Amino acid sequence: MPEVLRPEGLKKRLETLPGLAAARAALAAAGVGSAWLVGGAVRDAARGVLRPAGDLDLDLALPGDGRDAARRIAATLGGSAFPLDEEQGAWRVVAGEPATVDVVPLRAATVEEDLAGRDLTVNAVAWELFGDGAVLDPLGGLADLARGRARLCSPGVLEADPVRVLRVYRFAATLALELPPEVVVAVAAAAEALPRMPRERVRDELFATLDSGRGAWALGAMADHGVLAQLVPGFDAWKGFDQGEYHRYDLAEHALRTVATAEELAWHPGRFPFLAPAEPLAEHLSEPLEAGVTRRALLLWVALLHDVAKPATVRPDGDRLRFLGHEVQGGQEVYRLLRGLRLGGRTARAGQRLVAAHLRLFQLAQQEPPTPRARLRYLKDLRREVPEALLLALADEWATGPERPAWPRVSVTAGQMLTQYWQRRHAAPVAPLLRGRDLLALGLAPGPRVGAILRAVEAQERLGRVGDRAQALELARALVAEAG
């Protein structure tokens, strides 16, 4: 655990925060005589984490409405102010240094009572901006931070706002905090209300946790504590679900292991030589798809959900189990789940593409070798999600069990496809092997069957069974003859 500063040392470090002097002066000019710095800036400073000005957020708590103070701070810092919650009097200032300043009214008569109503003690430390400049730590949050222990500020704080359940896991992940039994009991009880909470707040906490570097640990803990079942409908039915002889683990265990492997691949690509060069991959995965949602975080959530349609598509075939179409149906379900979290259409469609294509790398790897057309079709269909799709397929194979028989071929093919993706990012689109006029020349009458046969030929091309125009025409002739 990192060394945590005592109050006197913490005060000296806090005085060096960018933009703090200007914010304090603006508060004084606005007639504010009492204000406290709370939240992440205090906690980070205690741990010795110094963020650059462009990535620094200051949370200020003060008596009364924060509107006038926020506007004055915005004018002083050359930023802009807007309401976060007008009913509660909470305002945000967006500026260059620091990046943001949130001004929030005290939620109790005194700052000590306000701190007691927060979630974890490590978040209940404040620094007085005026007067003696005292560090307030009434609940022992600094000691808990030093020991790596999550402790609730008071009984009932999670029931008062069940979204705090997810904050517990986020802070436990980011700060490497142990969850003692009493906290586990509390989060399990409060989690039952999560489905009724505002989806935007659930989304923000969930994706911040996924992008913490310990998202797989957090999801595993949520699964153990009954919380994940409140976020993923039907998750409890995954436990004990037989996936057939190719898989060593049940569906729930396989999903969580897929997340863990995807996280390892995404955060440490340099450990896997076939993913070289690692730098462009890391940069790509850090790209935000929308506010608060990176490609990396979406990959982890999709890795958990990639087989969501298996229970609905399972069919016995002799002594085997088959899940025909589970990837396509699963992509549709993932799209609905992502939209249900109020994610934008672009992000939801990206998640759908990843799930719908998660078997295709395996299919490419079975070809000897993959045809150029099949590779180009993969790049065309997956678009900007090619890197994530490759990592998802790799993680899926690794998480089948200790044997993972296809791993050597899949990893080699993934490396080749990733290289080709970097080389062809700005290449021209892949022209189709056949067009409608080709089918009309074969004697097929105009109508819906033209499109159906073109789609059938394209599907066989994706599987690598059709590699050039001659093979496509041969298949089309057979389908046209079958259609009469």
N, C-alpha and C positions, 0 to 999 in steps of 0.2 A: 504494500500500500504506500502511496506517496505521503511524504511528511505534510502534516496539516499545521498551518501557522496558528500560533496563539493570538489572542485579541490584539495585543500591542503591535506585533509584527504585521497582522492583517490590516490594521489601520494605516500603517505606513505604505503598504502595497496598494491599498485602495486609493490613496491620494494620487497615485500615478496614472489612474485610468484615463484614457483619452476622452476629452469632452466633458469630464466631470466638473472641472472648475467653471466652465461656461454654463453648464446646467445649473449648478448651484447659484451662480450669479443671477441667472434668469429667474430662478425661484425667488430669490431675495427681492429682485426688482418687481416681481408680481405680488409682493407682500406676503409670501409664504414663509412662516417662521419655523415650521416643524415639517421635516421630511426625512425619510429613511430610504437608503438603498437596500434592496432586498433581491432575492432570487439568484440567478445563475452567476451574475458578476461577482457577488460576494463569495459564493461557493467556489467558483473557479480561482479567485484570488487566494482563498485559503489553501487550495491544493497546489498553488504555484503555476496554474495555467493562465498564461497571459495571451489574450486574443488580440489580433491586430484591430485597429480602429474600424476598418470596414466590416469586421465580423463581430463587433462588440454590441451587445444589447444591455441597456441599463433599465432596470425596473425600479421606479420610484413610488413609494407609498406615502400619502399625505392626507391630512384631514380635509374633508369636503370634496366638492367636484373638482376634477382635474382639468377642466376645459381652459380656464384662463392661464393656468400654469403651463399647460402644453403649448398653447399659442405663443406665450412669451418665450419658452424654450426654443420653439421652432424659429422665431424671429432672431433670436440670439445666435443659433447654430446655422442659420441660413437654410433651414429645412421646411417641411410642411407638416401640419398637424391635422389629424382626422379622428373621428370617434371610433373606438373599438366596441364600446357598449354604452350607448347614450343613457340607457336606463340606470346603469350602475355608475355612470360618470367616469368611465375609463377612456383614456385617449392615447394615441400613439403619435410620436414625432419621428419622421423619417429624415435623416440627415446624413452627411458624409462621415462625420466623426463625432460621436460613435454612429454606428449604422442606424440604430433605432433607440428611442427612449419611450418607454411606456409609463404613463402617469395614471396611477390607480388609487382611488380613495381607500382609506382604511375601512376594513369591513367590521370593525368593532370600535368600542369607545376608546381603547388604548392600543398602542402598537403591540404590547405584550399579548393582549387578547386576540389581536389580529393574527399574530404568529401562531398562537395556540390553535387557531382554526384552519391552519394550512395542512398539507398532506403529510409529508415526511419531515422529521426533525432536521435533516440536512438542508431543507429548503426554508427553515424557520430561523434563519440568522439574519440580522439587520445591522446596518451601520447608520448612525445618526449623522445627517449632513450638516447640522448646525449645533450650536452649544458646545458641549464637551467632545463631540464626535465619538460617542461610546459605541462599542460593538455589543449588540444585544444578542444573547444566546440563552434565552431562558429555559430551553428544553434540552440543552446539551447536544445540539446538532453538530458542533465541531468535533466533539468526542466521538459521536457516531460516525462521522466522516472519516476520522482517523482510524477507527476500528473496522471500517467497511461493513457497517450494519445498517439495515433499513429499519426504522422505527416510526410508527405513526404518532402524529402530534397529540392526538386525543382519540378516545373511542368515538365511533360514529362519523369520523371525517370522510370515510369512503361512502357510506350510505348517503351522506349529504350531497355528494357529487360523485356518482359511480364512475364517471370517466377517469377519476383519479386512480381507479384500479389499473388502468393502462399506464398512467404516469409512474406508478410504483415499479412496473417492469421496465419502463424506459430508464428511470434513474438507477435501478438495480443493474441494468445492462451497461449504461454509460459510466457509472461510478464503481462498478464491480462490487456491489453491495450484497451481502448475504440476506436472505429473507428468512427471518426466524419463524417458528411455528405460529405464533400469534398473528403475525402479518399474513401468513398463508391462509389461515382460517378467515381473517377479515376480508381478504380479496375474493376468496371463493364465495363468501356470502353476498358481498356487494355486486359481484359480477352478474348475478341474475338479472339486474336492471340494465345491463349494457345494451341489449337490443332496443330499448326504448329511449336511449340517449341520442342527442343530435348527431347525425351521421358525419357531419363535417368535423366535429371534435374528435370522434372516434378515429376517423381517417388520419387526422393530424398526429395524434399520439401514436397510432399504430405504425405509420410510415417513418416517424422519427425513431421509433424503437428498431425497426427493421434496418435502418441506415446507421445504427450505432456501432457496428462492428461486432456486436454480440446478439444480433437478431435471432440467430438459430437457438442460442441458449434461452432467450426470452420466450420464444414460441414453445420450446420444450417445457419450460417451467409453466407456461400458461396451460399446456396440455395436461400436465400432471395435476394442476390445481383446479381443473374444470372450467377455466376461463376461456380457453380456445373454443370450446363447444358453443359458447355464447356468440362468438364471432363468425364461426363457420357452421352453418346449418348441417346437421347430420354427421358431424365429426365423430361423435361417440360411436356411431355405427361402423366407422372405419376400423375400430379396435377389434382385432380378431378376424377381420375380413380377409378371406383367402384369395390371393392373387394368382394362384397357379404355380406350377413347378419351377418356372423361371425365377420366381422371387422367393427369397428366404424369409422375408419379413411380412407382417400384415400391412394393410394399407396405411394405417396411421403411422406405424414405425417407418415405413418406406417414405412417406411424405416428409416426415421430420428429418430423416437422414438425407433426403434430397436437398432440403433447405440447408443443412449443415455443409454439404459438399458444395452447393452453389455459392454459399458465403465464402468458403475457403478459396474457390476459384476466382471469385469476384474481387476479394480483398487482397489476395496474394497470388496474382497470376504469374509472377516471377518464379514461383516454386514449380511451375509446370512448363518445361522447356518447349513443348509443342505449342504453347500459347504465345511465344515470343513473336514480336516485341511486346513487352508488357505495358509500356507507357501509353500507347494509343488506346489499348483496351481499358486501362484504368481511367483514362480521361473520358472515354465514351460512357462508361458505366456511371461516372459521376454527373453526367449531364442531367439536368432537371427536365422531366417531361411536362411538369406543371409545378406550381408553387408547392414546395415541401415534399415532392415525390421525385426521386432520382430513378434512373434506369436500374440501378443496383437494388434499390429497395423494392421496386416492382418485381424484379427477377426473383427475389426471395419469397414474396407473397405468392407469386405464380407457381414457384417451385412447390410450395405447400399444397396448392390447389390443382396441380397439373393432371391428377387422376381422379378429379372430383366426380366424373361421370361413370367410373367403373361400376359402382353398385347398381346403377340403372341399366347398364349394358351387358352385364355378365350373362353368358350363355354356355351351358355345358356342350362339349363336343367330344363324345366318347369319354376318354379318361382325362381330357384336358378342359380347361376353362378358357373361353374366348371373350374378348371385350371389344367387339367389332364396332368401330365408329366412336369409341369413347373419347378420342382426341378431338374430333369435330364437335361432338355434343358437349364435351368439357369446355372447349373454347367458348361456346355460346353461354354456358353457365357462368364461366369466369367473367365474361363481359357483363352479365347481369349483376354479379356480385360486386364488381368494381364500380359500376354505375350506382349501385345501391349505397356505396360509400361516398357518393357525390364526387367521384373522379370524373374528369372530362372525357369526352368521346375519344380523343386522340390516345389517351392513356389506356382506356378500356379496350380500344381496338388493338393496341399493341399487346396487351395481355392476352386477348383472344388469339392473335396470330401465334404467340409463343406456345400456347397450349395446343392449338390445332396442329402445330408442326412439330411437336416434341418427339415424334417417332421418325421423322424424316432423315435425321442424321444417321440413325441406325440403319435405315433402308439404303441410304447412300453407301454406307460402309460395307454392306453386303455385296455390292456390285464389284466386279473384278476387271478394271477399276471403275469408279463412278464415271458415267459418260459426261462429256463436256456439257451437253444439253441439260442433263439432270442437275448438274452443279449450277449452271446459269439460272435454271428455273428456280432453284432454292434461293439464290440471291435475289431474284426478282420478287418472289412471293413474300420473303421475310423483310424486305426493305431495310429500314434502319435498325431493325431488331435482329439482324443476323448474329452479332456477337452474343447477345443474351440467349438466342435460340440455341446456339452451339453449347453454351455453358449449361443451359437447362438439360439438354440431351445428355451431356457428359455426366452431370450430377444424377440424372435419372438412372443411367447405367451403373454408375458406381454404387448407388444405393440399393441395387437389387440383392446384394449379398456378398459374402467374401469371394465367391468364385468370379463374378462379373466377367463372363466368358467373352463378351464382345468388346471389352475395354481396349485391347490393343488396336483393333481396327478402327473403333470409334474415335479414339484419341488422335490417331494419325490423320484420319479424314477431317476431324475438327480443325486441326492445325492447318491443313491444306486449304480448307474452306475459309478460315479466318484470313490467311494470307491473300487468298483470291479476293475476299471482300475488301481488304484495305487497298488492293490494287485497282478494283473496279468500282469504287464508290461513286465515281462520276461518269461511269461508262453508259453507253446508250442502252435503252431497254431491250430485252430479249424479244425478238420477233417470233410469233407463233409458227409452229411447223405447218399447220393447215389453217385455211380460212374457209368461210362459208362457201365461196365460189368453187373451192375444190370439191366439196361434197355435191354441189349442184352438178358439176362436171361428171361425177360418178353416177348420176341419174337420180339422186334424192330430190324429192319435191320440196319447194320452200315451205317452211313451217317450223314448229317448235323442235322437231327432231334434229334439225341442223345444229342448233345450239347444244342439244343433249349429246350428240355424237362428238362435237368439238370438245365438250367438257370431259367426256369419257377418254378421248385421246390424250388430253392434257393430264388427266389423272394418271394414266399409264406412263406418261413422260416423267411425272414427278417420282414415280416408283422406279424409274430407270429401265422400264421394259420397252420403252420406245426412245430411240436415241437419235434418229435422223428422219428426214422427210419420207424416204422410201418406206421405212417401217411404219410411219404414221399413216401413209396412204394404204398400206396393206391392212392395217387394223381398221381403217375407215371403210374399206371395201367390204370387209367382213361384217361390220356393223350395219352398213347400208343394206347389204343382202339380207341380214337378219331382220331389218326393219321392213323389208318387202319393197 
